[in-house]
Amino acid sequence: VDALVLNSDALPLSVVPLSVIPWEEAIVLAYKDAVDVLHVYENWVVHSPSQTMHVPAVIMTRDWVNVGRHLKFSKANVYLRDEYVCQYCHETFEVSRLTIDHVVPRHAGGKTTWMNVAAACDECNPKKGHRLDMHPLRKPWKPTYYELVEKRKKFPMRISHPSWNFYLGWPADKLVLPKKAGAKAA
Ligand SMILES: [Zn+2]
């Protein structure tokens, strides 16, 4: 279980990927009084020799953190850019079946950059191998942070505490709520 981390403007530090930290780290920050705790897991307290504390569900930085809107180049973000569609057979796959394909193969000088990678399923990637005559559905491009956030909203978001969505503003039908809270999963 994690705590959602908000910037001092009450927006998540990042959505792709979502800015969360393990609850143990959130406890330490709260204990040090380094962040404001906006929501807690109501039925979950931890004890230290000197005090009892609810586990934070949402924390907010005291000072504005200039995160910029630089988009991290990562497998997860490439899959999201391509909307989990294999760029060769055009089918949608679970992340566990996706791989990163170098459109221009590495041995031919292809780089690992936004402009040269595409999502490929675990069957198409070996088929393509070093071939240069198989082309991705869409020519790879470098998305913006905001472009990926919008794409991300088309897919389910699993949240650990119902309060998270107040800050995320996720489409209701794409929200997967925690079972513990007695809420129905989307
Ligand atoms: Zn495929």
Residues whose N, C-alpha, C, O or C-beta is under 5 A from the ligand:
A	BS01	ZN	C86 Y88 C89 C121 C124
